[in-house]
Amino acid sequence: MDKRAVIIAGGGINDDLALSFVQKDSYIIAADRGLVFLAEHDIVPDLIVGDFDSAPEETRRRYLASHPGIEVREYNWEKDYTDLEIAAAAAADRGAREIVILGATGTRLDHMIGGIQTLALLLDRGCRGIIVDPCNRVTLHDEPFAIRKDSRWGKYVSLFAWGGPVTGITLKGFHFPMENGTLTNSGTLAISNQIEESEGQVFFESGRLLVIESQDRA
């Protein structure tokens, strides 16, 4: 399967945004409480995973009774991995090369950081993971890339070293340029940059760059 997978996790979900990603040609996975959103919109996923400690039992029971053919993988809550990581691994196992994750942000900072670490897991497996909410798009890169100004997620582009130093960074097309710079896991050097040309180009020699395109809440 080369098509995109979409994971609906249990964090904050914006209905309009989520519905714009849940398309007929996508492989859809509900991770635990993500099932609530799908049930509310009568969307049938390809796979449901989780320990179901946050999805209401009544919702799950009624939904599965109405859609008995869905594959369900249920886990003990005393497991080693989050429901989101299990869902992401399942998407990669099925051959998805791009995996969009909705509901990975919200009130739980530990789950949000876990979601970012899941992007690293996907990158290890040759997949492009993308976390999105109305104000943020989060990606992880191990090779140079560009962001078009007309398709950026928000006004700001912030770069972070993830897992170790990132060396040889050169930024072109940004308000704050950089030439052969280095980012480490401390400091705020590359936060809140802005693209000023038709695209912002990011080159680097080694390491992994966490990229957050963001905008302030309207």
N, C-alpha and C positions, 0 to 999 in steps of 0.2 A: 504494500500500500504506500503510494507516494503522496497521497492527498493529505491535507491538513487535518490534524486532530485538535479538538477543542475540549478542554477540561473545565468543568464547572465545579469549583471548590466551595468551601463553606464560609468564606469571608463575605465582605460587602459586595453585593451585586447590584449594578445599575441595569434595570431591565432593558432599556433601549440599547445600551451598548452591548449587552450580552446577546440580545436578539440579532444584532447586526453581524455577529460572528457565528451564530449557530445556523449554519446553512446546510442544505440538503446533501451537498457533496463532502461534508466534513464528518470525520469519525468522532462521535460525541461520547465523552466519559463523564459520568457524575461521580464526584468524590464526596461520599457521605452527605452532609447537609446540602450540597449542590443539587441533590435530588429534589429539594423543595422548590427551587426555581423552575426546574423542568416540569414538575407536577402542576405548578400554577399555570404554566403555559401549554400544557398538554404536549410536551415535546418528548419524543421517545429516544433515549440514548442507545448507543450500541453496547455499552458496558456500564455497570454500576459497581463501585468498589468502596470498601470502608468497614470500620468497626461499628458504625451506626450508633455512636454515642451522642450524636448531635442531630441527626435526622429524626423527627418525630415518628414513633412507631406506627401511629395510625396512618400518617401520610404514606409511609413506606408500604404498609400492608395494603391499603386501598390502591396505590399506584401499581404495585406488582400484580395484584389481582386483575387489574384492567389490562395489563400488558405482560402476560405470563411468559412470553418468549424471550425476554431480555436476559442477557447473561449477567449474573450477579456473583461477585466474589466477596464473601464476608470474612472478616478477620477478627481475632480476639483483640480487645482494646489494649492488652498488655503486649503489644507488638513493638518491633524495633524501629518501624518507619511510619511516617505520617501517611494519611490517606492520600494526600497530594503526591507524595513521592511514589507511592504504589501506582497511582493513576498515570503518572508521567512515564514510569517504567513500562507499564502496559501499552501505552501509546507507542513508545519506541520499539517494543517487541513486535508490534503489528506493522512496523515499517513507516510510521509517520515521520517525515523529515522536518516539518514545521509544527510546533505544538503551542497553541495559544492557551494561556491559563487565565481564567476569570475567577474572581472570588479569592484571590491570594493575598489581598490587602484588607485592612479593616482595623479593628481594635487590638488585635493580638500581634504585638511586635515580634514575638518569638516565631509565630507562624509565618509572618512576612519574611523574616530572615531565612527561615526554613525553605520558603518558596524560592528565594534567590539561590540558595544552595542547590535546590532542585534544578535550576537553570544550569549549574555547573555539571550536575549529573548528566543532563541531556547533552551538553556540549561534549562531554567525554564519549558519548555514544554517537556523535556525529549529527546531532539534531539541533535545530534552532528553536530554543524556547523563548516565549514572549509572555511576560506578565503585563496585563493591561487593566486599568480602571479609568474612570472619566478624566483624571488629572495626571496620570502617569503611564508611561510605557517603559518597561524595564527589559533590557537584553544584556547578554554576556558575550564577549567577543575574544577570540584568540588570533585574529588576523585583521589587517586593515579593512576599513569600511567607510561608507559615506552616508550622510543623512540629507535628503533633499529638503530644502526649506519649505517647499509647498506641500510636503507630506509629513512634516515633523509633527509629533504629538502635542507639543506645547512650545512656549516661548523659550524655555530654558533647556540646556543640555549639560548634564553633569557627568563627570567621569571619575571613577574610583578604581584603584588597584584592588583586585580580588584574589586573595590567596598568596600574594607575594608582590614584589616590585614589578612595575611595568616600565620598560626602558625604551629609549629611542623614540619618544612620542613627538610627532610633528602634527600640528593642527593647521589646516588651511581653510579659509572661508569663514572663520569665526571672528567674533569681536575681539576676543583675547587669543592671539596666536601663541603657538609654542613651537620651538625648534629643538629637536633632539633632547627633550626633557625626560624626567623620570617621576613617576608617581609611586608612593609607598602606601602602606596601610595606616599611616598617620597623617594628619593635616587635612586642609580643605582647599588645596591649590586649584583644583579644576571643577569647582562647583559653580553653577549658574552662569555658564557661558551662553552665548547666543550666536546663531548662524546669521551672517550678514550677506553672503553671496548666494548663488542659486543652490549650492549645497555646501555642507561642511564635511571636509575630508579628514579622516583620522588615520594616521600611519603610526605603527609602533613595531619594535623589533622583537620583544619578548614579553611574556606575561599574559594576563587576562584583564580586560577592561570591562568593568560593570558600567553600563550606560543607562542613565535615567533621563528620559525626555519628560518634562513636566510643565504644568501650568498651575497658576493659583486658582483656587475654587472661585467660580463666578459668583 
